[in-house]
Amino acid sequence: MRTSLRRSVATAAAVVLLAPLAACSSDPDADPDADPGAGDAGSSTSALPLPAPTSATAADGTTAPGSVLGLGDTALVPLDRSNGDGSAVVRVTVTAIEPSEAPVPSWADDGDVVHRIDATLTVESWDGEERLTVGPWLGGAVDGTAVGKADAGVDTEIGCDDPGLGPVEEPGTTVDVCVTAVAPADATVVAAWARSGTAYGFDRGAPLLWLP
């Protein structure tokens, strides 16, 4: 059983301040199986004011949905099992959000570029029961709306093609991950930890955000 692991991965955001926008947005980045081109890759470049960093703690000790952090800040997030049996808790630290020179997918709009989001996941607790492989619930957002990820081929080209956490992980396991976000070159892309159908979802919750 591993106690430490480093590798790069791909897979897959609005806070209370951005909740009105989030309520009507789609969430392609929240589900690792979602169509990477389903997001609003042509999000407006008119920059909305970014919320001030603020973080709260939920009743279970994890970082509350809607918290806003800066690069290098760490959130404690729950990972419910895909099959509904058991859970895990992971520390997530977003370390960089930068545009890349990777080719844009065919569905991208003129002026779009592939932004790369780097993060580190560290397993805080794991109940020991096997669960399905989990990619990071991490993606990008612009002005409170989730943006699509690059195609799998682009992910591979820039080293963001590893599946992430395995079916069983020991506490202390550390995984370096990167995901992509396709958005206009001059857009302010934030990192969003979001999963549809949970308290962190665009659809009915408030994702965690990391500001660039």
Residue pairs with C-beta under 8 A, 6 or more apart in sequence:
1 168
1 170
2 169
2 170
2 173
3 170
3 172
3 173
4 172
4 173
4 174
5 173
5 174
5 175
6 174
6 175
6 176
7 162
7 175
7 176
8 159
8 160
8 161
8 162
8 176
8 177
8 178
9 135
9 136
9 160
9 161
9 162
9 163
9 164
9 175
9 176
9 177
9 178
9 179
10 135
10 149
10 152
10 155
10 160
10 161
10 162
10 177
10 178
10 179
10 180
11 32
11 135
11 136
11 137
11 138
11 139
11 149
11 164
11 177
11 179
12 28
12 29
12 30
12 31
12 32
12 34
12 135
12 136
12 137
12 138
12 139
12 149
12 179
12 194
13 22
13 29
13 139
13 140
13 141
13 144
13 146
13 190
13 191
13 192
13 193
13 194
13 202
13 207
13 208
13 209
14 21
14 22
14 25
14 141
14 144
14 145
14 192
14 202
14 206
14 207
14 209
15 51
15 66
15 67
15 68
15 206
15 207
15 209
16 66
16 206
17 51
18 48
18 51
18 144
18 206
19 66
19 206
21 143
21 144
21 145
22 144
22 145
22 202
22 206
22 207
23 203
25 40
25 144
25 145
25 146
25 202
26 38
26 39
26 40
26 146
26 202
27 34
27 146
27 194
27 195
27 196
27 201
27 202
27 203
28 34
28 35
28 36
28 37
28 38
28 39
28 139
28 146
28 148
28 149
29 39
29 138
29 139
29 140
29 141
29 146
29 147
29 148
29 149
29 179
29 181
29 192
29 194
30 137
30 139
30 146
30 194
30 195
30 196
30 200
30 201
30 202
30 207
31 195
31 196
32 134
32 135
32 137
36 105
36 148
36 149
36 150
36 151
36 152
37 105
37 107
37 148
37 151
38 148
39 145
39 146
39 147
39 148
39 149
39 182
40 145
40 146
40 147
40 148
41 107
41 108
41 109
41 112
41 147
41 148
41 182
41 183
42 109
42 112
42 184
43 142
43 143
43 145
43 147
43 183
43 184
43 187
44 142
44 143
45 184
45 186
45 187
46 143
47 143
47 187
47 188
48 143
48 144
50 188
50 190
50 211
51 68
51 209
51 211
52 68
53 68
53 69
53 70
53 73
53 211
54 67
54 68
55 63
55 64
55 67
55 68
55 69
55 73
55 75
56 63
56 64
56 66
56 67
57 63
57 64
58 64
58 65
60 78
61 76
62 75
62 76
62 77
62 78
62 89
63 75
63 76
63 77
63 208
65 199
65 200
65 205
65 206
65 207
65 208
66 205
66 206
66 207
66 208
67 75
67 208
67 209
68 208
68 209
68 210
68 211
69 75
69 94
69 208
69 209
69 210
69 211
70 210
70 211
71 94
71 95
71 96
71 97
71 210
71 211
71 212
72 93
72 94
72 95
73 93
73 94
73 210
74 91
74 92
74 93
75 91
75 92
75 93
75 193
75 208
76 89
76 90
76 91
76 92
76 124
77 89
77 90
77 91
77 92
77 137
77 193
77 200
77 208
78 87
78 88
78 89
79 87
79 88
79 89
79 90
79 134
79 137
79 165
80 87
80 198
81 87
81 88
81 129
81 131
81 132
82 131
82 132
82 134
83 131
83 132
85 129
85 131
86 127
86 129
86 131
87 127
88 123
88 124
88 125
88 126
88 127
88 131
88 169
89 123
89 124
89 125
90 121
90 122
90 123
90 124
90 165
91 121
91 122
91 123
91 124
92 119
92 120
92 121
92 136
92 138
92 193
92 208
93 119
93 120
93 122
94 117
94 118
94 119
94 138
94 191
94 210
95 118
95 119
95 120
96 116
96 117
96 118
97 115
97 116
97 117
97 118
97 140
97 189
97 190
97 191
97 210
97 212
98 115
98 116
99 113
99 114
99 115
99 116
99 185
100 113
100 114
100 115
100 116
100 158
100 180
102 114
102 116
102 150
102 154
102 157
102 158
102 180
103 114
103 154
103 157
104 112
104 113
104 114
104 150
104 154
104 182
105 148
105 150
105 151
105 154
105 182
106 151
107 148
108 182
109 184
111 184
111 185
112 182
112 183
112 184
112 185
113 182
113 183
113 184
113 185
114 150
114 154
114 158
114 180
114 181
114 182
115 140
115 180
115 181
115 182
115 183
115 189
116 158
116 160
116 178
116 179
116 180
116 181
117 138
117 139
117 140
117 178
117 179
117 180
117 181
117 189
117 191
118 176
118 177
118 178
119 136
119 138
119 176
119 177
119 178
119 179
119 191
120 174
120 175
120 176
120 177
121 136
121 164
121 165
121 174
121 175
121 177
122 172
122 173
122 174
122 175
123 165
123 169
123 170
123 171
123 172
123 173
123 174
124 171
125 171
126 168
126 169
126 170
126 171
128 168
129 168
130 167
130 168
131 167
131 168
132 167
133 163
133 164
133 165
133 166
133 167
134 164
134 165
135 163
135 164
135 165
136 164
136 165
136 177
136 179
136 193
137 193
137 194
137 195
137 200
138 177
138 179
138 191
138 192
138 193
139 146
139 147
139 149
139 179
139 181
139 191
139 192
139 194
140 146
140 147
140 149
140 179
140 180
140 181
140 183
140 189
140 190
140 191
140 192
141 147
141 181
141 189
141 190
141 191
141 192
141 194
141 207
141 209
142 183
142 184
142 187
142 188
142 189
142 190
143 187
143 188
146 192
146 194
146 202
147 181
147 182
147 183
147 189
148 181
148 182
149 155
149 179
149 180
149 181
149 182
150 160
150 180
150 182
152 161
154 180
155 161
155 180
158 178
158 180
159 178
160 177
160 178
160 179
160 180
162 177
164 175
164 177
165 173
165 175
181 189
183 189
188 212
189 212
190 209
190 210
190 211
190 212
191 209
191 210
192 207
192 208
192 209
192 210
193 200
193 207
193 208
193 209
194 200
194 201
194 202
194 205
194 207
194 208
195 201
196 202
196 203
197 203
197 204
198 205
199 205
199 206
200 206
200 207
200 208
201 207
